Amino acid sequence: MALGLNRHLLASGLPKELITACTTTTYQYPRHFSVLNRPLPNYEGHVPLTRLEKTGLAIGSAVYSLYNPYRADLIAALGEATATPYFIYRLRDAMLSDPTGRRILRDRPRISSKTLSMEHLRSLPENSVGRTYVGWLDREGVSPDTRDSVKYIDDEECAYVMQRYRECHDLYHALTGLPIFREGEIALKAFEFANTLLPMTGMSLASVITLKPTERKRFFQIYLPWAMDNGVKSKEVINIYWEEQLGRNVESLRVELGIDKPVDMRDIRKKDRARRKAEKEAKERSGDSLGIN
Amino acid sequence: MKSPNLRPRNLGEYVCSNCTRQLRRQRRTYATTTLASPSNLDIYDIVCVGGGPAGLSLLAALRSNPLTSRLRIALIESQSLSPTRTFSLPSTQFSNRCSSLTPSSVRFLKDIGAWQHVQRERVQPYSEMRVWDGVSGTSIDFAVPEQEMGVGGVVAYMNENLNLTQGLLRRVEELGGVEVIEGETVENIRLGSDTTNGDFSSWPVLRTNSGRELAARLLVGADGGNSPVRAFAGIESRGWDYERFGVVATLKMEGEGWGGNARKIAYQRFLPTGPVACLPMPGNHCTLVWSTTPELAQKLKSLSPTDFVALVNAAFRLGVTDLKYLHTLESGQEEEVSWREQHTPFSAEQVPQKVVGVQEGSVAMFPLKFRHADTYIGQRVALIGDAAHTTHPLAGQGLNQGQGDVEALANTVSYSVEHGMDIGVRMNLESYESERYAKNHLLMGVVDKLHKLYATENPGVVGIRSLGLRAVNRLDGVKGFFMRQASGTGEKLL
């Protein structure tokens, strides 16, 4: 247990023996504290929350983000509030078991427009990871700086793991080739859930109810089976040192990780639209002919 | 045993003439007092094979008891005893083979007068024990209450095995009267024959590689795991190998321990590969016992001293995932550990102080086994110590079980002598077996289950065992019961 625990407990004026008796486990953080006695932050930007506060945050952000999926801050908060216990530690341990993952944890690289030069990315070859990534950013008009900092995870190392996952999310788009409109986003979340086991990614799948019937059918028939299969069998994507892979061909990276590129969603949608349009026209035509008769 | 009316002459029509002759000869060997030994056959009341802690304790116990001090006793040890006799190291060095002695074993050693011959400045009592789960971090503390601290309240004593055997040997030599045959191996053991000087057909006769023959009224096997005596008696020893090795080393710490010299603490952490223990020795020293898989043990042994020290520090501090990774590295553990320590939450005072060095040449390993002989006794045979049972070192009970055996056997022999009974007859040895077998079996079973319970990372099992450990830690009565049982001063269970 950290000294922080003792400091706060000792301040509470309890007998020393009682404190020692209650601190027999090696948890770093007090498992219970009151809102009137909030501990000091463990890292810059950390907001220590009680269990009740975390539960409230999880429920509130879950309900409201389902209602308004564009509230990225709420999705982020949901991710942090539900990452403990277990899940974020599991992801951290997955990184610690892998030499590259360990290197990432040691270097703690951050992805932002400051660390990645957009000009450099644009100069990379057509099918490279970096070029694909910058393609996403340009098309959607977002920058890597729009990612929030992690606030509610108590362990500073786990907070970094969450941050890394969040900052790499756009690169996962590049890796899987899934687009960023709602249908693609949900398919990617399903893949992330199978791969990282973070509960927020699983909960996001609830928004499948907001999809159109044809999209939902496509999700269950094509993308969900693909996501589960690939997410489980491929290597942990959190262990990719993206900064070192930017110049690499996306396809060769996919092969190394064991990911099959899913059917191109934009293609399917285009074809589907074309088919429906053709059907509609055909119907209209036959309707016209009926009208004539 | 023979009934007087069973005269050979009357048996003529039922027994062949050859056997009748034998029976007639046996009648003449009735009085044992007139036994004259044939040229090369020495007759002893007790022949003890094996001069380890168990064998030597038995000799000291028998010789120091007035009832049994007149018995004719021989000791056969295959190694030379002079390294034991001359064992002497500077106070900054310790042998890597150490054992914990419970207060009950020390009381026995005092009774037989051996404890005063042990180099006491090399013995380290400790009064607190911290044990924790490497996966969940749940811990349990066994501490002697403050009020008992002044009056010799200890959990156990750490001692070098050589220091103990030296003390025992000194005591045996002080008492005298034991024929010590060292540096000779037992070539074979067979039953004796019926000679004109006596009927040795139920007596084991040992033949050493120098051609000496010893007949034993009672043959005691204190000859370790692969006991030749046990093989002679046809006693099966059953069990399994743990597929683990115990890695031992003498460590130099940064200080005397968190409790200072007056309150030494023993530490043990259960890792999924096996428990790792850091046990206090005098001064800034500790002895390490790390049970781990054969591959990892080999790996540990091959590491450079700095990386070995780093990995030992890591074993008490870092997470299971980190340790797994560190084992895969060829070198550079030190750098990796110092980075991970910054990001792993642990309280410095809840784990052993930092290890700063390892004594040169002290890293060694031995395989861990579970073995229990079907029985400890046979006709004119008794097994003690490792010859009877081998257990996992996680509870530090192996040597103490041996001491318990010795005390029980010495009492049994003394009782037989006092009542004029033959000390070697199986029936007269029964009380030794009945006193020890179930007791040892229970303890070994508990130790075995503990090993198995902690050898898993299954979250369900980890949760339940952590809950159980926390409960025991809070229930002083239950904790006290386990503590008294472990120190050998508890209520008699069996």
Contacts between the chains, C-beta under 8 A, distances in Angstrom:
chain1	res1	chain2	res2	distance
A	1	B	345	7.1
A	1	B	346	8.0
A	1	B	347	5.1
A	1	B	350	7.6
A	2	B	345	5.4
A	2	B	347	7.1
A	3	B	347	7.3
A	21	B	474	7.6
A	24	B	138	7.1
A	24	B	139	4.8
A	24	B	140	7.4
A	24	B	141	7.0
A	24	B	470	7.3
A	24	B	473	6.1
A	25	B	136	7.6
A	25	B	137	5.1
A	25	B	138	5.6
A	25	B	139	6.7
A	25	B	470	7.9
A	26	B	132	7.3
A	26	B	137	3.5
A	26	B	139	7.4
A	26	B	345	6.7
A	26	B	346	5.7
A	26	B	347	7.1
A	26	B	350	7.0
A	27	B	137	6.8
A	27	B	345	7.4
A	28	B	345	3.3
A	93	B	319	7.2
A	93	B	321	4.1
A	96	B	319	7.4
A	96	B	321	4.6
A	96	B	322	5.8
A	96	B	325	6.2
A	97	B	321	5.6
A	97	B	324	6.7
A	97	B	325	6.0
A	102	B	325	6.9
A	105	B	343	7.7
A	106	B	339	6.1
A	155	B	345	7.5
A	156	B	343	7.5
A	157	B	343	4.7
